[in-house]
Amino acid sequence: MFRNFKMISNVVFGRGCFNQLDDILKKRRSNIKSWVVFVVDDVFKDSMLEKRIPFHSKDMLLWVNVDDEPKTTYVDMLTLKIHNFARTLPSAIIGIGGGSTMDLAKAVSLMLTNPGFSHDYQGWDLIKNPAVYHVAVPTLSGTGAEVSRTTVLTGPEKKLGINSDYTVFDQVVLDPELIRDVPSNQRFYTGMDCYIHCIESLQGTYINEFSKAYGEKALQLCREVFLNNSDEADQKSANLDDKLMMASFFGGMSIAYSQVGACHALSYGLSYVLGTHHGIGCCIAFDALEEFYPEGVKEFREMMKINKVEIPRNVTKGIGKEKMDKMITVSMGLIPLWENCLGENWKEIMTKSKMKSLFKVM
């Protein structure tokens, strides 16, 4: 049976389009009691971006910290804060930040309308009620969080997304000006998340022409951005920010109707046990997967060289048996990812012993 794929209802793209956010939200401010919540990465406190947020007197500005990967307990705390702010539900949730901030905005919009705790919904299609209308304004590009049907969270037992059609944003505002000043290393790590999405999707067993169309274009754009030997002035003139923002969007679309693979499964284990940030974790894991993605890993290493990036090494050195076992358990629990990478008989290939050997070289 074919899945009826939920897509984003509205997307605006272009330099300076962030200035249209207030006009976009007017439809949600239907009466004098209407209010919205801006979920914003606290790195933007006292910045020019903060001054540009279209904040109204009844609105809530919710600063979030994403130094650590988003946790279910943090989502539940933020949800309670919003419930305590007013007697009525907000008309909209607007996430402004990178992938983690957008994931928090998605998760909160879901938990405002669904009972219980966020860890109860880690899995596929467990959400029963539509979310509060929610908007993504990415200030980093690469994760594809602005387009995906999942919000990746670390829970008490596992790192796993809330995967649901209701998770998908209702509106996305893609303004390349907002990613202009991202530090080069951070830009690389999030960009590589997109690159790896494409490699895993295009080489996976779930691949289809829908995913292939988006994945191939995203991969082309990633190559134009990260295999570029030009100096900084040339890069600006080449509109690489525009290309990277669209690569992220298309990369997210490429996995929406297919799936990621071994790298993301292993990176979830790293993140859950060691707290490794997602983009860095993907780079660490991918560098160890030459056996499965030989051409992709070769090109990834060339990108590292051109962009003068050194990924962390020996992150699992000296790790105890208990932590190693937990990394393996978390990673092996991501069955669709392994099926996409290795097929239905993936357990015959990716044994616990094989996975342990991969973690040991990271």
Buried (B, 14 or more C-beta within 10 A) or exposed (E): EEEEEEEBEEBBBEBEBBEBBBEBBEEBBEEEEBBBBBBBBEBBEEEEBBEBBBBEEBBBEBEBEBEEBBBBBBBBEBBEEBEEBEEEBBBBBBBBBBBBBBBBBBBBBBBBBBEEBBBBBBBBBEBEEBBBBBBBBBBBBBBBBBBBBBBBBBBEBBBBBBBBBBBBBBBBBBBBBBBEEBEEBBBBBBBBBBBBBBBBBBBBBBBEEBBBEBBBBBBBBBBBBBEBEEEEEEBEEBEBBBBBBBBBBBBBBBBBBBBBBBBBBBBBBBBBBBEBBBBBBBBBBBBBBBEBBEEBBEBBBEBBEEBEBEBEEEBBEEBEEEBBEBBBBBBBBBEBBBBBBBEEEBEEEBEBEEBBEBBEEB
